Amino acid sequence: MTEDRTPTSAPDWARVQLHIVSGKGGTGKTTVAAALALALASKGKHVLLCEVEGRQGIAQLFDVPPLPYEERRIAKGPDGGGDVYALAIDAESAMVEYLALYYRLGNRTSRALDRFGVIDFATTIAPGLRDVLLTGKLYEAVERNVRNKGARVYDAVVLDAPPTGRIAQFLNVNGEFGDLARVGTVRGQTERVMGLLKSRRTAVHLVTVLEDMPVQETIDGIADLTSHGMRVGGVVVNLTRPKSLGDEAREAALSGELPRDAIESDLQKIGVDVTPGLLDGLVEEARGHAERRQLEDEQRGRIDELGVPTYELQRLPDGVDLGGLYELAAELREQGMA
């Protein structure tokens, strides 16, 4: 269990339909996005978990075959809740769908363009077009309603987004494209997408670990998102370590004043043959842990100064499997994120 870090004034995430999860590489943003999707899929709710980077990270986490450009059910929500569906969005398939929807090109014509490399060529030469198509598909998934024949309607959509270093650019690319297209279908579509991304129905959550570079990237990411008018959600501090030393013991370890005689006596009571080398090693290990704790607390302080809701997830000792995802989902629910 993590310490209680539930915000004193918890935000109303229930009104958010699109949860965008970003973070520096290596912080576990895909894991957090998956856990959040599971946490949201309760009380009969249906959630769509999307990825856009082509890494198939969701399939690996849930131990399912690689995801196609098709929504597939991959898990059931906790406590007999709803369902989690997953979708790997790729620009080429999204463009085929876009041409069919807005320009009435049949699937055969669109597929032919794709086969001859026209779509790949277009997404390569047009800066930002790939991200426009990816976010356009995301918009379509959020805005569905019962009038869409055969379309599954979701209570929430969670996006495993690009890293923090380019998240604002990724989300704002529709605004840049809309400025280039003065009128017409493209202009109208980009305005609608930006309307969703900058609305109260969208929140961008950032994942970090208690290290200097990821925390600094989180700080920079919040500033960048805010400058573009995007709503920052919560900060999820991932992979935290349990506090195995109390505050007094930590201070003693840092100052080299741990009671060596008492440690030796306690070890002997449980049958450990204590040597000077063993005792020195244990004291040194305790000092190293205390130093890590001190550095982590400094990073916590920097995060607290951001003034955004903060949640913590402990490092799972056996790694992340499906059972571990449910554990993390329960932690997010207990802390008020879902």
KAVEN-V436097 format. One record per residue. N is the residue number from 1. PHI is phi in radians with two decimals (999 if undefined). OMEGA is omega in degrees with one decimal (NA if undefined). D_LAST is the distance of its C-alpha to the last C-alpha in Angstrom with 1 decimal. Layout:
n:N phi:PHI omega:OMEGA d_last:D_LAST
n:N phi:PHI omega:OMEGA d_last:D_LAST
This chain:
n:1 phi:999 omega:175.8 d_last:16.9
n:2 phi:-1.58 omega:176.1 d_last:16.2
n:3 phi:-1.16 omega:-177.3 d_last:17.3
n:4 phi:-1.28 omega:178.5 d_last:15.2
n:5 phi:-2.10 omega:178.3 d_last:14.2
n:6 phi:-1.05 omega:-179.3 d_last:11.6
n:7 phi:-1.00 omega:179.5 d_last:12.9
n:8 phi:-1.14 omega:174.5 d_last:15.4
n:9 phi:-2.10 omega:-172.9 d_last:14.5
n:10 phi:-1.15 omega:179.6 d_last:10.7
n:11 phi:-1.25 omega:-179.4 d_last:10.2
n:12 phi:-1.63 omega:179.8 d_last:9.3
n:13 phi:-1.22 omega:-178.9 d_last:6.9
n:14 phi:-1.06 omega:179.8 d_last:7.4
n:15 phi:-1.48 omega:-178.9 d_last:10.8
n:16 phi:-1.45 omega:177.9 d_last:10.2
n:17 phi:-1.76 omega:-178.8 d_last:11.7
n:18 phi:-2.09 omega:177.2 d_last:12.6
n:19 phi:-1.81 omega:179.8 d_last:10.7
n:20 phi:-1.81 omega:-175.7 d_last:13.7
n:21 phi:-1.98 omega:-179.8 d_last:13.7
n:22 phi:-2.29 omega:179.3 d_last:17.1
n:23 phi:3.01 omega:177.0 d_last:18.9
n:24 phi:-1.11 omega:178.0 d_last:22.5
n:25 phi:-0.94 omega:179.1 d_last:23.9
n:26 phi:1.64 omega:179.8 d_last:23.5
n:27 phi:-1.54 omega:178.6 d_last:20.3
n:28 phi:1.56 omega:-177.5 d_last:18.3
n:29 phi:-1.14 omega:178.4 d_last:16.4
n:30 phi:-1.15 omega:177.1 d_last:16.7
n:31 phi:-1.07 omega:-179.5 d_last:15.4
n:32 phi:-1.15 omega:178.3 d_last:12.3
n:33 phi:-1.06 omega:179.6 d_last:11.9
n:34 phi:-1.15 omega:179.1 d_last:12.5
n:35 phi:-1.13 omega:179.0 d_last:10.1
n:36 phi:-1.15 omega:177.7 d_last:7.2
n:37 phi:-1.06 omega:177.6 d_last:8.9
n:38 phi:-1.12 omega:-179.5 d_last:9.2
n:39 phi:-1.11 omega:-179.6 d_last:5.8
n:40 phi:-1.30 omega:-176.1 d_last:5.4
n:41 phi:-1.45 omega:179.0 d_last:8.9
n:42 phi:-2.16 omega:178.1 d_last:9.0
n:43 phi:0.96 omega:175.3 d_last:11.3
n:44 phi:1.39 omega:-177.8 d_last:13.6
n:45 phi:-1.41 omega:178.5 d_last:11.6
n:46 phi:-1.97 omega:-173.5 d_last:13.2
n:47 phi:-2.21 omega:175.3 d_last:12.0
n:48 phi:-1.87 omega:178.0 d_last:14.6
n:49 phi:-1.85 omega:-174.7 d_last:14.6
n:50 phi:-2.03 omega:170.1 d_last:17.5
n:51 phi:-2.34 omega:-174.0 d_last:19.9
n:52 phi:-2.31 omega:-174.3 d_last:22.9
n:53 phi:-1.77 omega:176.2 d_last:24.9
n:54 phi:1.25 omega:-177.4 d_last:26.7
n:55 phi:-1.60 omega:-176.5 d_last:25.9
n:56 phi:0.99 omega:179.7 d_last:24.5
n:57 phi:-1.17 omega:180.0 d_last:22.0
n:58 phi:-1.16 omega:-180.0 d_last:19.5
n:59 phi:-1.04 omega:179.9 d_last:22.4
n:60 phi:-1.15 omega:-179.2 d_last:23.4
n:61 phi:-1.11 omega:-176.3 d_last:20.1
n:62 phi:-1.61 omega:177.7 d_last:19.9
n:63 phi:0.95 omega:176.7 d_last:23.7
n:64 phi:-2.19 omega:178.5 d_last:24.5
n:65 phi:-1.05 omega:178.6 d_last:27.4
n:66 phi:-0.90 omega:-175.9 d_last:27.2
n:67 phi:-1.41 omega:173.7 d_last:25.2
n:68 phi:-1.54 omega:174.2 d_last:27.5
n:69 phi:-1.43 omega:-175.1 d_last:27.0
n:70 phi:-2.85 omega:-177.5 d_last:25.7
n:71 phi:-1.31 omega:-177.8 d_last:22.3
n:72 phi:-2.26 omega:176.7 d_last:22.2
n:73 phi:-1.31 omega:-176.7 d_last:20.0
n:74 phi:-2.12 omega:-177.9 d_last:19.2
n:75 phi:-2.85 omega:174.7 d_last:16.9
n:76 phi:-1.82 omega:179.4 d_last:15.5
n:77 phi:-1.14 omega:-178.9 d_last:12.0
n:78 phi:-1.19 omega:175.5 d_last:11.9
n:79 phi:1.01 omega:178.5 d_last:13.7
n:80 phi:1.12 omega:-176.0 d_last:15.6
n:81 phi:-1.42 omega:-177.8 d_last:12.9
n:82 phi:-1.48 omega:-176.8 d_last:13.4
n:83 phi:-2.23 omega:172.5 d_last:14.7
n:84 phi:-1.90 omega:173.1 d_last:14.1
n:85 phi:-1.83 omega:-178.7 d_last:17.1
n:86 phi:-2.32 omega:-179.8 d_last:18.4
n:87 phi:-2.59 omega:172.4 d_last:20.9
n:88 phi:-1.70 omega:-176.9 d_last:23.1
n:89 phi:-1.57 omega:173.4 d_last:24.3
n:90 phi:-2.09 omega:-172.0 d_last:27.8
n:91 phi:-1.10 omega:-176.9 d_last:29.9
n:92 phi:-1.11 omega:179.0 d_last:32.9
n:93 phi:-1.16 omega:178.3 d_last:31.3
n:94 phi:-1.13 omega:179.7 d_last:29.4
n:95 phi:-1.24 omega:175.6 d_last:32.7
n:96 phi:-1.01 omega:179.5 d_last:34.4
n:97 phi:-1.14 omega:-179.7 d_last:31.9
n:98 phi:-1.11 omega:180.0 d_last:32.3
n:99 phi:-1.10 omega:179.3 d_last:36.0
n:100 phi:-1.19 omega:-174.7 d_last:36.0
n:101 phi:-1.39 omega:-171.5 d_last:33.7
n:102 phi:-1.75 omega:-178.2 d_last:35.3
n:103 phi:-2.06 omega:175.0 d_last:38.8
n:104 phi:0.98 omega:173.7 d_last:39.5
n:105 phi:-1.38 omega:179.9 d_last:40.5
n:106 phi:-1.15 omega:-179.4 d_last:40.6
n:107 phi:-1.03 omega:-178.4 d_last:38.8
n:108 phi:-1.14 omega:178.8 d_last:42.2
n:109 phi:-1.14 omega:-179.3 d_last:43.0
n:110 phi:-1.11 omega:179.0 d_last:39.6
n:111 phi:-1.14 omega:178.2 d_last:39.9
n:112 phi:-1.13 omega:176.6 d_last:43.4
n:113 phi:-1.05 omega:179.9 d_last:42.4
n:114 phi:-1.13 omega:-177.3 d_last:39.8
n:115 phi:-1.13 omega:-179.4 d_last:42.5
n:116 phi:-1.51 omega:175.0 d_last:44.9
n:117 phi:1.43 omega:-177.3 d_last:42.5
n:118 phi:-1.14 omega:-177.2 d_last:42.3
n:119 phi:-1.19 omega:178.0 d_last:38.5
n:120 phi:-1.10 omega:177.9 d_last:38.2
n:121 phi:-1.11 omega:-178.3 d_last:41.0
n:122 phi:-1.13 omega:-178.2 d_last:39.3
n:123 phi:-1.27 omega:179.2 d_last:35.9
n:124 phi:-1.49 omega:-174.0 d_last:38.0
n:125 phi:-1.47 omega:-178.0 d_last:40.3
n:126 phi:-1.65 omega:-178.9 d_last:38.0
n:127 phi:-1.02 omega:176.6 d_last:35.9
n:128 phi:1.52 omega:-177.3 d_last:32.3
n:129 phi:-1.05 omega:-180.0 d_last:32.8
n:130 phi:-1.03 omega:179.8 d_last:30.8
n:131 phi:-1.21 omega:175.6 d_last:27.7
n:132 phi:-1.06 omega:-179.5 d_last:28.4
n:133 phi:-1.18 omega:-179.9 d_last:28.4
n:134 phi:-1.12 omega:179.7 d_last:25.2
n:135 phi:-1.24 omega:176.4 d_last:23.3
n:136 phi:-1.13 omega:176.8 d_last:25.3
n:137 phi:-1.17 omega:177.2 d_last:24.0
n:138 phi:-1.07 omega:177.6 d_last:20.4
n:139 phi:-1.02 omega:-179.1 d_last:21.3
n:140 phi:-1.08 omega:-179.0 d_last:22.9
n:141 phi:-1.17 omega:-179.2 d_last:19.9
n:142 phi:-1.32 omega:-171.0 d_last:17.7
n:143 phi:-1.54 omega:179.3 d_last:20.7
n:144 phi:-1.08 omega:172.6 d_last:21.7
n:145 phi:-2.56 omega:-173.5 d_last:22.6
n:146 phi:-1.11 omega:179.7 d_last:24.5
n:147 phi:-1.39 omega:176.0 d_last:27.8
n:148 phi:-1.30 omega:-174.7 d_last:27.2
n:149 phi:-1.09 omega:175.4 d_last:29.4
n:150 phi:1.30 omega:-178.0 d_last:27.9
n:151 phi:-1.54 omega:178.3 d_last:24.8
n:152 phi:-1.41 omega:-179.3 d_last:21.5
n:153 phi:-1.72 omega:-176.8 d_last:19.0
n:154 phi:-1.95 omega:175.1 d_last:15.3
n:155 phi:-1.35 omega:178.9 d_last:12.3
n:156 phi:-2.69 omega:174.8 d_last:10.8
n:157 phi:-2.16 omega:178.5 d_last:12.7
n:158 phi:-2.03 omega:179.6 d_last:11.9
n:159 phi:-1.94 omega:167.4 d_last:15.1
n:160 phi:-1.41 omega:-166.9 d_last:16.4
n:161 phi:-1.59 omega:173.5 d_last:18.7
n:162 phi:-1.07 omega:-176.6 d_last:22.0
n:163 phi:-1.06 omega:-175.9 d_last:22.4
n:164 phi:-0.98 omega:-176.3 d_last:22.0
n:165 phi:-1.05 omega:179.4 d_last:25.7
n:166 phi:-2.28 omega:-176.2 d_last:25.8
n:167 phi:-1.17 omega:-179.4 d_last:22.4
n:168 phi:-1.14 omega:178.1 d_last:23.8
n:169 phi:-1.12 omega:179.5 d_last:26.9
n:170 phi:-1.05 omega:-176.7 d_last:25.0
n:171 phi:-1.35 omega:-175.6 d_last:23.0
n:172 phi:-1.59 omega:-173.9 d_last:26.1
n:173 phi:-1.12 omega:177.2 d_last:28.6
n:174 phi:-1.12 omega:177.0 d_last:28.5
n:175 phi:-1.10 omega:179.0 d_last:29.7
n:176 phi:-1.18 omega:178.0 d_last:32.5
n:177 phi:-1.17 omega:179.7 d_last:33.5
n:178 phi:-1.08 omega:177.8 d_last:33.4
n:179 phi:-1.16 omega:178.8 d_last:35.9
n:180 phi:-1.32 omega:-179.3 d_last:38.2
n:181 phi:-1.67 omega:-174.8 d_last:38.2
n:182 phi:-1.16 omega:-177.9 d_last:39.6
n:183 phi:-2.42 omega:171.8 d_last:39.5
n:184 phi:1.69 omega:-174.3 d_last:38.8
n:185 phi:-1.07 omega:-177.7 d_last:36.0
n:186 phi:-1.09 omega:179.5 d_last:34.6
n:187 phi:-1.04 omega:-179.5 d_last:34.5
n:188 phi:-1.11 omega:-179.5 d_last:32.7
n:189 phi:-1.14 omega:-178.3 d_last:30.1
n:190 phi:-1.15 omega:177.3 d_last:29.3
n:191 phi:-1.14 omega:179.4 d_last:29.0
n:192 phi:-1.17 omega:179.0 d_last:26.5
n:193 phi:-1.10 omega:179.9 d_last:24.4
n:194 phi:-1.14 omega:176.8 d_last:24.6
n:195 phi:-1.07 omega:177.2 d_last:23.8
n:196 phi:-1.21 omega:-174.1 d_last:20.4
n:197 phi:-1.12 omega:-179.4 d_last:19.7
n:198 phi:-1.75 omega:-178.4 d_last:20.7
n:199 phi:-1.58 omega:177.0 d_last:19.0
n:200 phi:-1.28 omega:178.0 d_last:16.0
n:201 phi:-1.46 omega:-179.0 d_last:14.4
n:202 phi:-2.14 omega:174.6 d_last:14.2
n:203 phi:-2.39 omega:178.3 d_last:12.6
n:204 phi:-1.81 omega:178.8 d_last:14.2
n:205 phi:-1.69 omega:-178.6 d_last:12.4
n:206 phi:-1.99 omega:-179.1 d_last:15.2
n:207 phi:-1.85 omega:177.9 d_last:15.7
n:208 phi:-2.50 omega:168.5 d_last:18.6
n:209 phi:-2.15 omega:-173.2 d_last:20.5
n:210 phi:-1.46 omega:175.7 d_last:22.7
n:211 phi:-2.32 omega:-171.6 d_last:25.8
n:212 phi:-1.05 omega:-173.6 d_last:27.8
n:213 phi:-1.15 omega:177.5 d_last:27.7
n:214 phi:-1.08 omega:178.7 d_last:23.9
n:215 phi:-1.16 omega:178.4 d_last:23.2
n:216 phi:-1.11 omega:178.3 d_last:26.0
n:217 phi:-1.15 omega:175.6 d_last:24.7
n:218 phi:-1.14 omega:178.0 d_last:21.3
n:219 phi:-1.04 omega:179.6 d_last:23.3
n:220 phi:-1.14 omega:-179.7 d_last:25.4
n:221 phi:-1.11 omega:178.3 d_last:22.6
n:222 phi:-1.10 omega:178.9 d_last:21.0
n:223 phi:-1.11 omega:-179.1 d_last:24.5
n:224 phi:-1.16 omega:179.6 d_last:25.2
n:225 phi:-1.10 omega:-179.1 d_last:22.2
n:226 phi:-1.09 omega:-179.6 d_last:22.9
n:227 phi:-1.16 omega:178.3 d_last:26.5
n:228 phi:-1.69 omega:176.9 d_last:25.7
n:229 phi:1.37 omega:179.4 d_last:23.7
n:230 phi:-1.56 omega:-179.8 d_last:20.3
n:231 phi:-1.48 omega:176.3 d_last:17.1
n:232 phi:-1.43 omega:179.4 d_last:15.8
n:233 phi:-1.57 omega:179.8 d_last:12.1
n:234 phi:-1.95 omega:171.9 d_last:11.3
n:235 phi:-1.90 omega:178.3 d_last:13.6
n:236 phi:-1.80 omega:176.8 d_last:12.6
n:237 phi:-1.54 omega:-172.5 d_last:15.7
n:238 phi:-1.77 omega:172.6 d_last:16.3
n:239 phi:1.05 omega:178.1 d_last:19.1
n:240 phi:-1.32 omega:179.6 d_last:19.9
n:241 phi:-1.76 omega:176.1 d_last:22.8
n:242 phi:-1.15 omega:-179.6 d_last:23.2
n:243 phi:-1.53 omega:-175.2 d_last:25.4
n:244 phi:-1.44 omega:176.2 d_last:28.5
n:245 phi:-2.07 omega:172.6 d_last:30.8
n:246 phi:-1.22 omega:-175.8 d_last:30.7
n:247 phi:-1.07 omega:-179.3 d_last:31.6
n:248 phi:-1.17 omega:179.7 d_last:35.3
n:249 phi:-1.15 omega:179.2 d_last:35.6
n:250 phi:-1.13 omega:179.2 d_last:34.1
n:251 phi:-1.09 omega:178.9 d_last:36.6
n:252 phi:-1.16 omega:179.4 d_last:39.3
n:253 phi:-1.13 omega:-179.8 d_last:38.4
n:254 phi:-1.15 omega:-177.1 d_last:38.4
n:255 phi:-1.59 omega:-179.5 d_last:41.8
n:256 phi:1.29 omega:-175.6 d_last:43.3
n:257 phi:-1.97 omega:175.7 d_last:43.9
n:258 phi:-1.13 omega:-178.0 d_last:42.2
n:259 phi:-1.30 omega:-175.6 d_last:44.5
n:260 phi:-1.05 omega:-179.6 d_last:46.0
n:261 phi:-1.11 omega:-179.3 d_last:48.3
n:262 phi:-1.17 omega:178.5 d_last:45.5
n:263 phi:-1.10 omega:179.3 d_last:43.5
n:264 phi:-1.07 omega:-179.0 d_last:46.6
n:265 phi:-1.12 omega:-179.8 d_last:47.3
n:266 phi:-1.11 omega:179.4 d_last:43.8
n:267 phi:-1.16 omega:179.5 d_last:44.1
n:268 phi:-1.13 omega:179.5 d_last:47.6
n:269 phi:-1.10 omega:179.6 d_last:46.5
n:270 phi:-1.76 omega:172.5 d_last:44.3
n:271 phi:1.52 omega:179.4 d_last:47.1
n:272 phi:-1.52 omega:176.8 d_last:46.3
n:273 phi:-1.42 omega:-172.5 d_last:49.5
n:274 phi:-1.51 omega:174.3 d_last:48.7
n:275 phi:-1.97 omega:177.9 d_last:50.6
n:276 phi:-0.99 omega:179.8 d_last:50.7
n:277 phi:-1.14 omega:178.5 d_last:49.0
n:278 phi:-1.09 omega:-178.9 d_last:46.1
n:279 phi:-1.12 omega:177.7 d_last:45.6
n:280 phi:-1.06 omega:-179.4 d_last:45.8
n:281 phi:-1.12 omega:180.0 d_last:43.1
n:282 phi:-1.17 omega:179.5 d_last:40.7
n:283 phi:-1.13 omega:179.4 d_last:41.3
n:284 phi:-1.16 omega:178.1 d_last:40.8
n:285 phi:-1.12 omega:177.8 d_last:37.6
n:286 phi:-1.11 omega:178.7 d_last:36.3
n:287 phi:-1.14 omega:177.9 d_last:37.4
n:288 phi:-1.08 omega:178.3 d_last:35.6
n:289 phi:-1.11 omega:179.9 d_last:32.3
n:290 phi:-1.11 omega:178.3 d_last:32.9
n:291 phi:-1.15 omega:177.0 d_last:33.5
n:292 phi:-1.08 omega:179.4 d_last:30.3
n:293 phi:-1.04 omega:-179.2 d_last:28.4
n:294 phi:-1.10 omega:178.7 d_last:30.3
n:295 phi:-1.12 omega:179.9 d_last:29.5
n:296 phi:-1.13 omega:178.6 d_last:25.8
n:297 phi:-1.14 omega:175.7 d_last:25.7
n:298 phi:-1.10 omega:178.8 d_last:27.5
n:299 phi:-1.20 omega:175.0 d_last:24.8
n:300 phi:-1.02 omega:179.1 d_last:22.1
n:301 phi:-1.06 omega:178.6 d_last:24.3
n:302 phi:-1.12 omega:179.2 d_last:24.4
n:303 phi:-1.19 omega:179.7 d_last:20.6
n:304 phi:-1.05 omega:-179.6 d_last:20.4
n:305 phi:-1.18 omega:-179.5 d_last:23.1
n:306 phi:-1.23 omega:177.2 d_last:21.0
n:307 phi:1.27 omega:177.2 d_last:19.3
n:308 phi:-2.04 omega:178.2 d_last:15.8
n:309 phi:-0.99 omega:-176.7 d_last:12.6
n:310 phi:-2.18 omega:-179.8 d_last:12.9
n:311 phi:-2.29 omega:-178.8 d_last:11.2
n:312 phi:-2.21 omega:175.4 d_last:13.5
n:313 phi:-2.19 omega:-179.7 d_last:13.9
n:314 phi:-1.35 omega:173.5 d_last:17.3
n:315 phi:-1.14 omega:178.8 d_last:19.9
n:316 phi:-1.45 omega:-173.7 d_last:20.3
n:317 phi:-1.08 omega:-178.1 d_last:24.0
n:318 phi:-1.79 omega:-178.5 d_last:24.6
n:319 phi:1.44 omega:-175.1 d_last:22.8
n:320 phi:-1.80 omega:169.0 d_last:19.9
n:321 phi:-2.14 omega:-176.6 d_last:20.5
n:322 phi:-1.07 omega:177.5 d_last:18.5
n:323 phi:-1.08 omega:177.7 d_last:18.2
n:324 phi:-1.11 omega:177.8 d_last:17.1
n:325 phi:-1.08 omega:177.7 d_last:14.3
n:326 phi:-1.15 omega:176.3 d_last:13.0
n:327 phi:-1.08 omega:-179.9 d_last:13.6
n:328 phi:-1.15 omega:177.7 d_last:11.6
n:329 phi:-1.08 omega:178.7 d_last:8.6
n:330 phi:-1.11 omega:178.4 d_last:9.2
n:331 phi:-1.08 omega:-179.7 d_last:9.6
n:332 phi:-1.12 omega:178.3 d_last:6.4
n:333 phi:-1.18 omega:-179.6 d_last:4.9
n:334 phi:-1.11 omega:-179.0 d_last:8.2
n:335 phi:-1.51 omega:172.7 d_last:8.1
n:336 phi:1.60 omega:179.7 d_last:5.5
n:337 phi:-1.45 omega:179.6 d_last:3.8
n:338 phi:-2.45 omega:NA d_last:0.0
